Amino acid sequence: MKRYDLRKLKNEFEPRMKEILGEHNASEVAIFLFEIGDFTAIQKSADLVKECGYELMNSLKFNEVDWTIVVKK
């Protein structure tokens, strides 16, 4: 299991997330943290996970601005 904190990227997390998914060891679960802002980031992240051939296992808001998703190949 590997955790990636993309919160500092704010709404510009998609390119980095796509890069990570491309390099990620497919046998490991990946956990991404990002800032949600206006909630469009949640759908963007789900679409990106699907586009990269991963499965979205969990999606969770854990405070006022941060969101966590768990994905696997």
N, C-alpha and C positions, 0 to 999 in steps of 0.2 A: 504494500500500500504506500503510495507516495502522495504528498500534499503539496499543492501549488497555490500560493497566495497572490492573486491578481488584483487585490483591492487597490493598490497604489496606481493602477492603470485607469481607474474610474471606468468610464463608458468605452474606453478604447482597448478592452481586454481581448477582443476576438482574434486579432492577428497572433498574439502571443499564445492564446489557448490553442489555436490551430497548429502552431509550431510545436507546442508541447505534445499534442496528440499525435503528430507525425513522428516524433522521436520516442514516444513513450513505449516502454516494454509492454507488449500486449498481454502478457501473463499477469500483470499487476493491475490492481484497482487504482484509479486516480481520483483524488479529491481536489476540487477547485473551489477557492473562495473568491468571491467578487462582490463589488458594490452594485446594488440593484437600481438605485436612482428611481426612474419612473416605471419600473417593472418590464420595460421592453427587453432589457438584458436577459431576462429569464427565458423568453421565447428564443432570442438570438442564440443563447448557449445551448438550448435543447436542439435547435436546428443544426448548429455546428457539430454537436456530438453525433447526431444521426448522419450528417454529411461525411464525417470522418470514419464512419463504420463502427462506432461505439454504441453501447447501450446505456441509457440513462437509468441508473439504479435507484437514485434518491435525489430529491431536491428539497431543500429546507432553508427557511428564513430563520436565522438564529439571533438576530437583534434588529434594531430599527432600520439599518441600511445594508447589512451584509447577508449574503446568500451563499449556501454551500450546495454543490452538486457532486454526486459520486457516480463515476462512469467505469465501465469495463469493456474490453473488446469481445 
